[in-house]
Amino acid sequence: MPYIILFILIAIVVLMGVFAVSIYNKLVKLRERVRNAFAQIDVQLERRHDLIPNLVETVKGYMSHERETLEAVVAARAAATQARIEVKGDPENLEAMQKMASSEGELGGALSRLMAVSEAYPDLKANQNMAQLTEELTTTENKIAFSRQNYNDQVSAYQTQKTTFPSVIFANMAGFKDSAYLDLEEKAHKRENINVSFDDRDNPFPPQQGGLRD
């Protein structure tokens, strides 16, 4: 009889161990899906940032009276690039992810305003380079939107699993952290006016440098 009880106890412990390993592996799998999904967003955001210098270089010759709009795009790109670097590819870095989302939202808004203003310049719209850049930027924005949706879906699956009993017990014990949802829309808020000087000394795109360069 004691041997039967001992056998039952051992069987229970083994089953619990197998169950715990199964939950752990599932959490790891879901977390990796989140990280992979974020990597896809990161690729598209980098592509967006790379397109902007050529876009600014192309439009500045036609939009000489829109320096504020151009400077806003340049400043937003710089902030977004820095914020993306600070994330270091880690969607569990919640503070950095929030900063990146806000910066990318600002950049998206600045780009939208630039494209809206460019509609008033027929010669610019007819420029072949501008047409190509617009097409590439539109494609990139669509890929960003698709990648973001996929990423948020993966985060939702991971967070649900991580906070559901009994997974929540193992998740806390094993140190599984929350991953941030990502909203890249521009937040409506009051902004300070940007003072722009047309003096060559304050020109953010001096001719000898050929515009904005990385």
C-alpha positions in Angstrom: 0.0 0.0 0.0 2.7 2.5 0.8 4.3 1.8 -2.5 1.1 2.6 -4.3 0.8 5.9 -2.5 4.4 6.7 -3.3 3.9 5.8 -6.9 0.8 8.1 -7.1 2.7 10.9 -5.5 5.6 10.5 -7.9 3.2 10.4 -10.8 1.5 13.6 -9.7 4.8 15.4 -9.4 5.9 14.2 -12.9 2.6 15.3 -14.4 2.9 18.7 -12.7 6.4 19.0 -14.0 5.3 18.1 -17.5 2.4 20.6 -17.2 4.8 23.4 -16.0 7.2 22.7 -18.8 4.4 22.8 -21.3 3.1 26.2 -20.0 6.7 27.6 -19.9 7.4 26.5 -23.5 4.1 28.0 -24.7 4.9 31.3 -23.0 8.4 31.3 -24.6 6.9 30.6 -28.0 4.3 33.4 -27.7 7.0 35.8 -26.5 9.2 35.0 -29.5 6.3 35.7 -31.8 5.9 39.1 -30.3 9.6 39.8 -30.7 9.6 38.6 -34.3 6.6 40.7 -35.1 8.2 43.8 -33.6 11.3 43.1 -35.7 9.1 43.4 -38.8 7.8 46.8 -37.7 11.3 47.9 -36.9 12.4 47.1 -40.5 9.6 49.2 -42.0 10.2 52.1 -39.6 13.9 52.1 -40.6 12.8 52.2 -44.2 10.5 55.1 -43.5 13.3 57.0 -41.9 15.7 56.3 -44.8 13.2 57.7 -47.3 12.8 61.0 -45.6 16.1 62.7 -46.5 15.5 62.1 -50.2 12.0 63.3 -49.8 13.0 66.6 -48.1 15.8 67.1 -50.6 13.4 66.7 -53.5 10.6 69.0 -52.2 12.8 71.8 -50.7 13.6 73.2 -54.2 9.9 73.6 -54.9 8.6 74.6 -51.5 10.9 77.5 -50.6 8.1 79.2 -48.6 7.3 76.0 -46.5 10.4 76.0 -44.4 8.4 75.4 -41.2 6.8 72.3 -42.6 10.2 70.9 -43.8 11.9 71.6 -40.5 9.1 69.9 -38.6 9.7 66.7 -40.7 13.4 66.8 -40.1 13.0 67.3 -36.3 10.4 64.6 -36.1 12.6 62.2 -38.0 15.5 62.9 -35.7 13.4 62.3 -32.6 11.8 59.1 -34.0 15.2 57.7 -35.0 16.6 58.3 -31.5 13.5 56.8 -29.9 13.7 53.7 -32.1 17.4 53.2 -31.1 16.5 53.4 -27.4 14.0 50.6 -27.7 16.9 48.3 -28.8 14.5 45.9 -30.4 12.9 45.0 -27.0 9.1 45.3 -26.9 9.3 44.7 -23.2 11.0 48.0 -22.7 7.7 49.7 -22.0 8.9 53.2 -21.4 11.1 53.3 -24.5 8.2 51.7 -26.6 5.8 54.4 -25.4 8.4 57.1 -26.4 8.9 55.5 -29.8 5.2 55.2 -30.5 4.7 58.9 -29.7 7.7 60.0 -31.8 6.6 57.9 -34.8 3.1 59.4 -34.4 4.6 62.8 -34.6 6.6 61.9 -37.6 3.6 60.4 -39.4 1.7 63.6 -38.7 4.5 65.8 -40.0 4.8 63.7 -43.2 1.1 63.9 -43.8 1.2 67.7 -43.5 4.1 67.8 -45.9 2.3 65.7 -48.4 -0.8 67.8 -48.1 1.1 71.0 -48.6 2.9 69.5 -51.7 -0.5 69.2 -53.4 -0.4 73.0 -54.0 2.8 72.6 -56.1 1.9 71.1 -59.6 5.6 71.1 -60.7 6.5 69.1 -57.6 3.7 66.6 -58.2 5.0 66.2 -61.8 8.5 65.5 -60.6 9.4 61.9 -61.4 11.6 61.5 -58.3 8.8 62.8 -56.1 6.3 60.4 -57.7 8.6 57.5 -57.0 9.3 58.6 -53.4 5.6 59.1 -52.8 4.9 55.6 -54.0 7.6 54.1 -51.9 6.5 56.0 -48.8 2.9 54.9 -49.3 3.9 51.3 -49.7 6.1 51.6 -46.6 3.2 53.2 -44.6 0.9 50.3 -45.6 3.5 47.8 -44.5 3.9 49.6 -41.2 0.1 49.5 -40.6 0.0 45.8 -41.5 3.0 44.9 -39.3 1.6 46.9 -36.4 -1.7 45.0 -36.5 0.1 41.7 -36.6 2.4 42.8 -33.7 -0.6 43.9 -31.6 -2.3 40.6 -32.3 0.7 38.7 -31.1 1.0 40.9 -28.0 -2.7 40.2 -27.3 -2.2 36.4 -27.5 0.9 36.6 -25.3 -0.6 38.8 -22.7 -3.8 36.7 -22.5 -1.8 33.6 -22.0 0.5 35.2 -19.5 -2.3 36.5 -17.3 -4.6 33.5 -17.4 -4.6 30.9 -14.6 -2.5 28.8 -14.2 -0.1 30.4 -16.7 0.1 33.5 -14.6 1.7 31.6 -11.7 4.5 30.3 -13.9 4.8 33.5 -15.8 5.5 35.4 -12.6 7.9 32.8 -11.3 9.8 32.7 -14.5 10.0 36.5 -14.9 8.0 36.9 -18.1 7.5 40.6 -18.6 4.6 42.5 -20.3 5.0 43.5 -23.9 3.8 46.9 -25.0 0.9 47.4 -27.5 1.9 49.8 -30.2 -0.2 52.8 -31.4 1.7 54.9 -34.0 -1.1 57.4 -34.5 -0.3 61.1 -33.8 -1.8 62.2 -30.5 -3.7 65.4 -30.6 -2.1 68.0 -28.3 -0.9 71.6 -28.2 2.4 72.2 -29.8 4.8 75.0 -29.6 5.3 77.1 -32.7 8.5 76.4 -34.6 10.5 79.5 -35.3 12.1 79.3 -38.7 14.6 81.8 -40.1 15.3 82.1 -43.8 18.8 83.3 -43.1 21.4 81.0 -44.6 23.1 80.7 -41.2 20.0 79.1 -39.8 19.2 77.0 -42.9 18.8 73.4 -41.9 19.7 72.4 -45.5 22.8 74.4 -46.4 23.6 73.9 -50.2 27.2 72.7 -49.5 25.8 69.8 -47.5 23.3 68.8 -50.2 20.3 68.8 -47.8 19.8 66.4 -44.9 22.2 63.5 -44.7 22.6 60.8 -42.2 
